[in-house]
Amino acid sequence: MDASSKNTAFAGSGASRTGLEVRLAARPEGRLPVPGDFEITEVAVPGPAPGQVVVRNLFMSLDPGMLMLIAGESGLPMPPYEVGEVMYGDAIGEVVASADPSLGEGDVVMHRLGWREYAVAQAGRFHRVDRDAYPTLSAYLGFGLVAYVGLTVAAELRPGDTVFVSSAAGATGGMAGQIARLKGAARVIGSAGSPAKVDYLTGRLGFDAAFDYHDGPVADRLREAAPEGIDVYFDNVGGEQLRAAIEVMNPHGRIAVCGVLGRQSTAGPGDGPGDLLAVLGKRLTIRGFTVGDHLDRAAEFGAQFRTWLREGAIVYDETVIDGLADAPQALLDLVNGAYVGKTVVRLGS
Ligand SMILES: NC(=O)c1ccc[n+]([C@@H]2O[C@H](COP(=O)([O-])OP(=O)(O)OC[C@H]3O[C@@H](n4cnc5c(N)ncnc54)[C@H](OP(=O)(O)O)[C@@H]3O)[C@@H](O)[C@H]2O)c1
């Protein structure tokens, strides 16, 4: 399709094409969103203006952090969703029309224009990837890089460390526990919210020990699982699990703060580390990180991840939700603990 098609409906197969997109219809104040806070609309897909491409999205990522963008929280390294606007998020798709020489039809691209079946934008907003690098295209949306930089950069993981991971059956936690082991951790412990997930951690993901954080004081469960104490805590949650980790941590231990699921899942106030005397006394390090600051490590991680997958050294599980219309409810189900592994939405047919 040439550049003269500007602003006409995209006629990919002869017929005008339409696609669904999801807008934030109302901002929930002090509560989790409900499906009525989202508006799902079918829109015409324009052809590409000069310099643009049209991408048919195949998969998009669901991330609990989206709940904070919906809530309009400030203090995040990305802008909140605006009421009335289409939301955004990581997605992978296929170019179906191009008016820019850098991308051609059939190219597979990653980008941030999720929550819509078709993305139409300047070619520079899309990043071409190898269609065959992973067993599934959706694996590009995994949070392995998050786990990798959290462990190696923020927590400065060392061989022989005992590592504790919260929300360990989730997208980031499942990767963090396995990568810690592959990088030389002596013992890896995970927490999760149900007996089935605890079994999943020790049975399928190879954690040395796991417990349900609902089963009594977390510090007691953690001490049982790590009688020698822990050296690294990969924190996805905050609150009681963070305080327990500080309590059970060895001197000079390191905490990588990846996420705040405790507040994301309730839309309540944050719940932090409590009294800092132990942090001082044990000379602990607590370091927050965002993966966006470490994209220079993506190629290094990608090469290792592909090797681990090929050798069967790592398990990559995902939950696939079918159809954009179900994505808002799936985001709520995700933080309510319904899924394991990485949760993605398959778009279109
Ligand atoms: N720093 C970064 O660059 C970065 C990048 C990506 C994501 N993140 C953040 O990392 C965190 C993990 O993301 P993810 O996509 O891997 O999510 P996930 O772990 O797959 O998220 C869902 C899980 O959260 C758990 N959960 C919900 N409320 C909880 C609570 N009060 N206490 C303990 N667990 C709770 C549930 O597991 P159970 O059934 O076990 O309770 C649920 O299955 C999120 O906070 C996300 O925003 C950070």
The ligand as a Gaussian input file, in Angstrom:
#p B3LYP/6-31G(d) Opt

LIG

0 1
 N       10.110000      -3.031000      38.289000
 C        9.745000      -3.300000      37.032000
 O       10.388000      -2.893000      36.067000
 C        8.523000      -4.141000      36.796000
 C        8.244000      -4.662000      35.529000
 C        7.111000      -5.462000      35.379000
 C        6.273000      -5.704000      36.441000
 N        6.569000      -5.114000      37.657000
 C        5.744000      -5.347000      38.833000
 O        6.132000      -6.594000      39.372000
 C        5.043000      -7.156000      40.078000
 C        4.787000      -8.550000      39.557000
 O        4.270000      -8.439000      38.250000
 P        3.788000      -9.742000      37.478000
 O        3.274000      -9.321000      36.157000
 O        4.841000     -10.763000      37.579000
 O        2.569000     -10.147000      38.364000
 P        2.128000     -11.564000      38.894000
 O        2.998000     -11.982000      39.994000
 O        1.935000     -12.473000      37.749000
 O        0.778000     -10.995000      39.479000
 C       -0.304000     -11.521000      39.951000
 C       -0.153000     -12.190000      41.290000
 O       -0.102000     -11.244000      42.380000
 C       -0.323000     -11.969000      43.551000
 N       -0.902000     -11.114000      44.576000
 C       -1.949000     -10.281000      44.466000
 N       -2.165000      -9.643000      45.632000
 C       -1.233000     -10.090000      46.493000
 C       -0.935000      -9.804000      47.870000
 N       -1.657000      -8.931000      48.574000
 N        0.094000     -10.443000      48.442000
 C        0.821000     -11.326000      47.747000
 N        0.600000     -11.642000      46.448000
 C       -0.424000     -11.020000      45.830000
 C       -1.278000     -13.087000      43.138000
 O       -0.606000     -14.297000      43.422000
 P       -1.006000     -15.246000      44.629000
 O       -2.106000     -16.134000      44.124000
 O        0.271000     -15.946000      44.873000
 O       -1.447000     -14.359000      45.749000
 C       -1.367000     -12.967000      41.611000
 O       -1.348000     -14.218000      40.957000
 C        3.873000      -6.192000      39.883000
 O        3.813000      -5.333000      40.984000
 C        4.260000      -5.447000      38.629000
 O        3.630000      -4.205000      38.524000
 C        7.671000      -4.366000      37.844000

